[in-house]
Amino acid sequence: MQLELPKRFVEQLHATLPSSEVHPLLESLQEVSPVSIRLNRSKDIDPSSFEEGVLGEAIPHCGDGFLLHSRPSFTADPAFHAGAYYVQEANSMIIGELVKRLITQFDPGAVVLDLCASPGGKSTHIASQLRPGDLLVANEVISGRTGTLIENLCKWGQGNHVVTSADAKLLGELRGLFQIVVADMPCSGEGMFRKNPDSVQEWSADNVILCSSRQQRIAHDIWPSLAEGGIMIYSTCTYNREENEDNINHIVETMGAEIMEFDFPESLGIFELEPGKYRMLPHKTLGEGFFFTLLRKTEKTRLSLPKAAKMKPVKQLPSFLGNTFMGYELQDGLMVVRSGYWLDYYPNLPALLPSVKQTGVNAGLMNKNQWKIHPEYDLLANKTVDYPTIPLNIDQALDYYKRAFLPIPGQPKGVVGLRWNGLSVGTANAVNHGLNNLWPMHWRILQSQMQANTLLREK
């Protein structure tokens, strides 16, 4: 089916890009959008984990990214729910790789902000790139979208995050806190036209101007939160100059930002209309339209955080948590986040952040003198397990994610960890006739008749 593009949009492309790029770009927009995934190496997933013929071309700019030959039903795959891989647009994977390169410029204990984080593609990638002792603050201003963000971060299993839902202006009051701010700006979405054809109907030249103005406001509001020498990664999934090069020029002129230039290999297909302002186009890369720039803060910034009531860390954590976590007691359980150098610098940080939705993962709660381990803890990539584990087959694993009772009797009574294909699946409570399901109700698969199928090679 031919994608009918707005005439004004096509005119805009001709005014923005070299003539040699416009026709190939327009042709590529009529092609089927590729499907790509990013592997979770911390859960021992690599290309050999997949069935033969599943993975296609490797994403050149992301060592963990691959195209798929076809789009399967991810919901039917227990590996997807267990955080073995994440379905992410290929070109947006460049952000996590940039964080990997930039984080080494800062002392251990860096705090990184993903400003517009839901549903979690960039956040899960960033979480994997942080060093032990660094912390991710994943923010989503639309409160109703934070549930998906929390779910995806918990399934990814790093446990080094705090999820917030605050406007950029509120976060900007945390002066000098963040070493890196990832600002994937809300935009007109031109780069997603072939992936989401409905967005073509929503496009207008007026909306481009509106988005450009909004992006400038967000950049100005969040800039004070960046530490001196800190770096903002500004990105959009759009093609026009107003939201890209022009906005970067405005930020540089009004906020004293310095553009950082990278020497990307020509084979990546990344190119510049102006120095340090990078474009990724679908006819040159394996993904959709994407733009990014790295901006270093040069002005002097003194750390200045608002006062807040001190949170009370749990002094005595359960023995299975070891000494790698900091815990906070809540009414419905014990939340734990990986501790480290950031805690030495900002011991009260979770209380200082605005509109916190979740700190780390839920480790569980004490019930009749026994820890009732929460599935979020069991999904962690690196954890201590001092509770019994039992194996499942693929059908049982998918039934678990449907939140069904599992009729597997003969298990030690109490909380058990479930395992399938070498992956932690979650936890259940063993009773006389089987396993009572502890999977969060709001995460369950609703299609009860769905048949299990996996991309992984079954062991």
JOVENLIN-V575122 format. One record per residue. RES is the residue in one small letter. PHI is phi in degrees with one decimal (* if undefined). OMEGA is omega in whole degrees, 0 to 359 (none if undefined). D_LAST is the distance of its C-alpha to the last C-alpha in whole Angstrom. Layout:
res & phi & omega & d_last
RES & PHI & OMEGA & D_LAST
RES & PHI & OMEGA & D_LAST
//
This chain:
res & phi & omega & d_last
m & * & 182 & 41
q & -73.2 & 178 & 43
l & -85.1 & 181 & 43
e & -88.1 & 183 & 47
l & -93.3 & 179 & 47
p & -60.7 & 181 & 50
k & -57.8 & 181 & 53
r & -63.4 & 179 & 54
f & -64.6 & 180 & 50
v & -64.1 & 177 & 51
e & -60.8 & 179 & 54
q & -63.5 & 178 & 52
l & -61.5 & 180 & 50
h & -63.1 & 180 & 53
a & -79.4 & 186 & 54
t & -98.6 & 189 & 51
l & -99.1 & 172 & 50
p & -58.2 & 183 & 51
s & -57.9 & 181 & 52
s & -68.6 & 182 & 49
e & -97.9 & 190 & 47
v & -66.4 & 183 & 48
h & -63.4 & 177 & 47
p & -59.5 & 178 & 44
l & -64.9 & 180 & 43
l & -61.5 & 177 & 44
e & -65.3 & 182 & 43
s & -65.4 & 181 & 39
l & -70.6 & 177 & 40
q & -91.9 & 180 & 40
e & -88.3 & 178 & 36
v & -72.4 & 179 & 33
s & -67.3 & 180 & 32
p & -72.3 & 177 & 28
v & -109.3 & 183 & 25
s & -135.9 & 177 & 24
i & -131.0 & 176 & 21
r & -120.4 & 186 & 21
l & -83.3 & 179 & 18
n & -98.4 & 183 & 17
r & -63.7 & 182 & 17
s & -69.1 & 174 & 18
k & -106.3 & 176 & 15
d & 59.8 & 176 & 13
i & -102.0 & 175 & 13
d & -140.7 & 183 & 14
p & -56.2 & 180 & 14
s & -70.9 & 179 & 11
s & -74.8 & 188 & 9
f & -100.3 & 175 & 11
e & -59.0 & 179 & 11
e & -61.1 & 178 & 14
g & 88.2 & 180 & 17
v & -78.7 & 183 & 16
l & -81.2 & 175 & 18
g & -102.1 & 185 & 21
e & -66.5 & 175 & 24
a & -72.4 & 177 & 24
i & -75.7 & 188 & 26
p & -59.6 & 185 & 29
h & -94.2 & 181 & 30
c & -141.6 & 184 & 27
g & -64.7 & 180 & 24
d & -102.1 & 186 & 21
g & -101.2 & 180 & 22
f & -145.0 & 167 & 22
l & -75.3 & 171 & 23
l & -106.8 & 179 & 21
h & -69.6 & 178 & 22
s & -152.4 & 180 & 23
r & -95.4 & 179 & 23
p & -85.4 & 171 & 20
s & -88.3 & 182 & 21
f & -62.5 & 181 & 19
t & -61.1 & 182 & 20
a & -82.9 & 185 & 18
d & -104.6 & 177 & 15
p & -57.5 & 180 & 14
a & -63.6 & 178 & 13
f & -64.3 & 181 & 16
h & -70.5 & 181 & 18
a & -85.6 & 176 & 16
g & 78.9 & 178 & 17
a & -73.6 & 178 & 14
y & -154.9 & 179 & 17
y & -126.2 & 179 & 21
v & -85.4 & 186 & 23
q & -141.3 & 177 & 26
e & -60.5 & 192 & 28
a & -61.0 & 185 & 28
n & -70.5 & 178 & 32
s & -69.5 & 177 & 32
m & -67.3 & 179 & 29
i & -62.0 & 184 & 32
i & -64.5 & 179 & 33
g & -61.4 & 179 & 30
e & -68.9 & 176 & 31
l & -65.2 & 178 & 34
v & -59.5 & 178 & 34
k & -58.5 & 180 & 32
r & -76.0 & 186 & 35
l & -84.0 & 189 & 37
i & -61.4 & 182 & 36
t & -70.4 & 178 & 37
q & -76.6 & 185 & 41
f & -116.7 & 178 & 41
d & -62.5 & 174 & 41
p & -55.3 & 185 & 38
g & 99.2 & 179 & 38
a & -65.3 & 175 & 38
v & -112.0 & 185 & 38
v & -112.9 & 178 & 37
l & -108.0 & 166 & 38
d & -99.8 & 193 & 36
l & -71.8 & 183 & 39
c & -121.0 & 202 & 38
a & -94.1 & 186 & 34
s & -69.5 & 8 & 33
p & -85.3 & 174 & 31
g & 129.4 & 180 & 29
g & -59.1 & 180 & 28
k & -70.0 & 182 & 30
s & -63.3 & 180 & 30
t & -64.3 & 179 & 26
h & -67.0 & 179 & 26
i & -61.2 & 181 & 29
a & -56.6 & 179 & 28
s & -72.2 & 185 & 25
q & -91.4 & 181 & 28
l & -72.4 & 178 & 30
r & -85.7 & 172 & 31
p & -55.9 & 181 & 31
g & 100.9 & 174 & 34
d & -86.2 & 182 & 34
l & -137.3 & 175 & 34
l & -106.3 & 168 & 34
v & -105.4 & 181 & 36
a & -101.5 & 186 & 35
n & -112.0 & 173 & 38
e & -135.9 & 187 & 38
v & -65.5 & 179 & 42
i & -83.6 & 188 & 41
s & -57.1 & 182 & 40
g & -66.3 & 181 & 38
r & -98.6 & 183 & 36
t & -73.5 & 179 & 35
g & -60.2 & 178 & 32
t & -64.8 & 179 & 30
l & -61.9 & 178 & 30
i & -61.3 & 180 & 30
e & -58.5 & 183 & 26
n & -68.1 & 178 & 25
l & -67.1 & 179 & 26
c & -65.0 & 179 & 25
k & -66.4 & 180 & 21
w & -66.5 & 164 & 21
g & 86.9 & 177 & 22
q & -87.8 & 176 & 24
g & 68.1 & 182 & 27
n & -113.8 & 188 & 30
h & -135.6 & 167 & 32
v & -127.4 & 180 & 34
v & -103.1 & 179 & 35
t & -125.2 & 176 & 38
s & -138.2 & 186 & 40
a & -132.9 & 173 & 44
d & -69.6 & 181 & 46
a & -56.9 & 182 & 46
k & -64.6 & 177 & 50
l & -65.8 & 178 & 49
l & -64.6 & 178 & 46
g & -63.6 & 178 & 49
e & -73.0 & 176 & 51
l & -85.0 & 192 & 48
r & -64.7 & 175 & 50
g & 75.7 & 186 & 48
l & -78.8 & 192 & 45
f & -95.2 & 175 & 43
q & -80.7 & 177 & 42
i & -134.1 & 172 & 40
v & -119.2 & 174 & 40
v & -94.8 & 183 & 38
a & -117.1 & 175 & 40
d & -85.4 & 195 & 39
m & -69.3 & 169 & 42
p & -61.8 & 189 & 42
c & -141.4 & 181 & 43
s & -74.9 & 170 & 45
g & 71.0 & 182 & 41
e & -60.9 & 181 & 42
g & -68.3 & 182 & 39
m & -106.0 & 185 & 37
f & -56.3 & 184 & 39
r & -76.6 & 178 & 37
k & -77.4 & 181 & 34
n & -134.0 & 184 & 36
p & -56.3 & 180 & 39
d & -62.4 & 181 & 41
s & -67.3 & 178 & 42
v & -62.7 & 182 & 44
q & -68.6 & 183 & 46
e & -87.6 & 185 & 46
w & -76.3 & 171 & 48
s & -157.3 & 177 & 51
a & -62.1 & 178 & 53
d & -66.0 & 180 & 54
n & -68.5 & 176 & 51
v & -59.7 & 180 & 50
i & -64.7 & 179 & 53
l & -62.0 & 180 & 52
c & -64.6 & 179 & 49
s & -59.7 & 179 & 50
s & -64.5 & 179 & 53
r & -62.8 & 180 & 50
q & -63.3 & 177 & 48
q & -61.6 & 180 & 51
r & -62.7 & 181 & 51
i & -61.7 & 180 & 48
a & -61.1 & 179 & 48
h & -64.9 & 183 & 52
d & -67.6 & 186 & 50
i & -87.5 & 186 & 47
w & -53.5 & 180 & 49
p & -60.7 & 182 & 51
s & -77.2 & 181 & 47
l & -82.4 & 179 & 46
a & -68.5 & 174 & 47
e & -59.4 & 185 & 50
g & 82.8 & 178 & 48
g & -72.8 & 188 & 45
i & -127.5 & 170 & 43
m & -101.0 & 171 & 43
i & -98.5 & 180 & 40
y & -93.8 & 180 & 42
s & -147.1 & 173 & 40
t & -143.0 & 172 & 40
c & -113.3 & 182 & 39
t & -145.4 & 188 & 42
y & -107.1 & 191 & 45
n & -71.9 & 180 & 48
r & -71.4 & 185 & 50
e & -55.3 & 182 & 51
e & -88.6 & 185 & 48
n & -116.8 & 185 & 47
e & -55.6 & 183 & 49
d & -63.9 & 178 & 52
n & -66.8 & 178 & 51
i & -62.8 & 178 & 50
n & -60.1 & 179 & 53
h & -64.5 & 180 & 55
i & -63.2 & 180 & 52
v & -61.6 & 184 & 53
e & -71.3 & 188 & 57
t & -99.4 & 186 & 57
m & -124.9 & 177 & 55
g & 69.1 & 179 & 55
a & -86.4 & 178 & 51
e & -115.0 & 180 & 51
i & -74.9 & 176 & 48
m & -95.2 & 180 & 46
e & -106.4 & 177 & 45
f & -116.1 & 176 & 42
d & -103.8 & 181 & 42
f & -80.2 & 177 & 39
p & -57.5 & 181 & 38
e & -58.4 & 183 & 39
s & -64.5 & 180 & 36
l & -77.3 & 179 & 35
g & 76.5 & 179 & 38
i & -85.2 & 180 & 39
f & -138.3 & 185 & 43
e & -124.9 & 165 & 46
l & -86.2 & 176 & 49
e & -136.4 & 185 & 50
p & -55.1 & 175 & 49
g & 78.8 & 180 & 46
k & -118.2 & 196 & 46
y & -101.6 & 179 & 42
r & -119.2 & 174 & 41
m & -123.4 & 185 & 38
l & -114.4 & 186 & 39
p & -62.9 & 179 & 37
h & -85.4 & 179 & 38
k & -111.4 & 185 & 38
t & -133.0 & 180 & 34
l & -95.3 & 183 & 31
g & -129.8 & 183 & 32
e & -92.6 & 180 & 35
g & -66.7 & 184 & 38
f & -152.2 & 179 & 38
f & -132.7 & 176 & 41
f & -153.7 & 176 & 41
t & -143.8 & 176 & 43
l & -108.1 & 184 & 43
l & -120.7 & 179 & 46
r & -95.6 & 179 & 47
k & -85.2 & 183 & 49
t & -104.1 & 183 & 53
e & -73.4 & 179 & 55
k & -69.5 & 181 & 55
t & -136.1 & 177 & 53
r & -94.6 & 180 & 54
l & -59.2 & 180 & 51
s & -144.8 & 183 & 52
l & -111.7 & 179 & 50
p & -69.3 & 177 & 52
k & -78.0 & 178 & 53
a & -152.2 & 176 & 50
a & -61.6 & 183 & 50
k & -71.5 & 172 & 48
m & -78.9 & 182 & 45
k & -106.4 & 177 & 44
p & -62.0 & 177 & 41
v & -70.4 & 183 & 40
k & -72.3 & 184 & 41
q & -113.0 & 178 & 39
l & -84.2 & 175 & 35
p & -55.1 & 187 & 33
s & -59.1 & 184 & 32
f & -68.4 & 180 & 28
l & -79.8 & 180 & 29
g & 64.1 & 181 & 30
n & -116.9 & 183 & 33
t & -96.4 & 184 & 31
f & -124.5 & 167 & 32
m & -111.4 & 186 & 35
g & -119.1 & 173 & 35
y & -129.7 & 179 & 38
e & -83.2 & 172 & 38
l & -121.4 & 183 & 39
q & -61.9 & 184 & 40
d & -104.1 & 175 & 36
g & 148.7 & 180 & 34
l & -107.7 & 178 & 34
m & -90.3 & 179 & 33
v & -129.7 & 177 & 32
v & -133.2 & 181 & 32
r & -61.3 & 180 & 31
s & -85.4 & 181 & 34
g & 162.9 & 185 & 35
y & -60.0 & 180 & 38
w & -58.1 & 181 & 39
l & -69.0 & 176 & 40
d & -66.8 & 181 & 43
y & -79.9 & 187 & 44
y & -131.6 & 185 & 44
p & -63.8 & 182 & 43
n & -112.1 & 190 & 44
l & -57.4 & 182 & 43
p & -57.6 & 178 & 41
a & -80.1 & 181 & 44
l & -81.6 & 183 & 46
l & -70.4 & 180 & 43
p & -80.7 & 172 & 45
s & 51.7 & 179 & 43
v & -70.6 & 178 & 40
k & -98.3 & 177 & 37
q & -162.1 & 176 & 35
t & -106.4 & 179 & 34
g & 66.3 & 183 & 31
v & -125.9 & 179 & 29
n & -83.1 & 180 & 29
a & -83.5 & 180 & 28
g & 125.1 & 180 & 30
l & -149.5 & 179 & 33
m & -81.4 & 180 & 35
n & -138.5 & 180 & 35
k & 55.1 & 178 & 37
n & 61.3 & 177 & 37
q & -137.1 & 178 & 33
w & -75.8 & 175 & 31
k & -93.1 & 188 & 29
i & -67.0 & 180 & 26
h & -80.5 & 176 & 26
p & -55.2 & 180 & 23
e & -59.7 & 177 & 24
y & -68.4 & 182 & 24
d & -63.9 & 180 & 20
l & -81.2 & 178 & 19
l & -59.8 & 182 & 21
a & -72.7 & 181 & 19
n & -122.0 & 185 & 21
k & -152.8 & 172 & 22
t & -95.6 & 180 & 23
v & -116.3 & 176 & 22
d & -117.5 & 178 & 24
y & -119.3 & 183 & 23
p & -63.0 & 175 & 21
t & -126.0 & 179 & 17
i & -133.0 & 181 & 15
p & -83.2 & 174 & 12
l & -122.9 & 167 & 12
n & -89.8 & 187 & 10
i & -63.9 & 180 & 11
d & -68.5 & 178 & 14
q & -66.5 & 179 & 15
a & -62.9 & 179 & 14
l & -68.3 & 176 & 16
d & -60.5 & 177 & 19
y & -60.5 & 181 & 19
y & -73.7 & 170 & 20
k & -85.1 & 182 & 23
r & 66.0 & 178 & 24
a & -85.3 & 169 & 24
f & -71.1 & 181 & 24
l & -104.9 & 183 & 21
p & -76.7 & 179 & 23
i & -119.9 & 184 & 21
p & -77.9 & 174 & 23
g & 82.9 & 181 & 24
q & -98.9 & 176 & 23
p & -60.6 & 185 & 25
k & -67.7 & 180 & 27
g & 113.0 & 185 & 27
v & -75.8 & 177 & 25
v & -129.6 & 172 & 21
g & -92.8 & 182 & 18
l & -102.5 & 184 & 16
r & -130.7 & 175 & 12
w & -141.4 & 173 & 9
n & 56.1 & 180 & 6
g & 82.4 & 182 & 8
l & -106.0 & 168 & 11
s & -73.4 & 185 & 14
v & -99.7 & 185 & 15
g & 150.7 & 181 & 19
t & -124.4 & 177 & 21
a & -144.8 & 178 & 22
n & -109.2 & 183 & 25
a & -76.9 & 176 & 25
v & -124.1 & 187 & 28
n & -57.3 & 190 & 29
h & -103.3 & 180 & 27
g & 158.9 & 187 & 24
l & -122.5 & 173 & 23
n & -76.5 & 189 & 26
n & -79.4 & 178 & 24
l & -107.7 & 180 & 25
w & -59.2 & 181 & 24
p & -55.2 & 184 & 27
m & -57.2 & 184 & 29
h & -78.1 & 176 & 30
w & -102.9 & 190 & 26
r & -69.2 & 173 & 25
i & -76.8 & 184 & 24
l & -88.1 & 182 & 27
q & -80.4 & 188 & 26
s & -66.3 & 184 & 26
q & -91.2 & 183 & 25
m & -63.5 & 180 & 22
q & -94.9 & 184 & 19
a & -68.4 & 176 & 16
n & -156.4 & 185 & 14
t & -133.2 & 174 & 12
l & -80.5 & 186 & 12
l & -81.4 & 171 & 9
r & -77.6 & 183 & 6
e & -73.7 & 182 & 4
k & -82.8 & none & 0
//
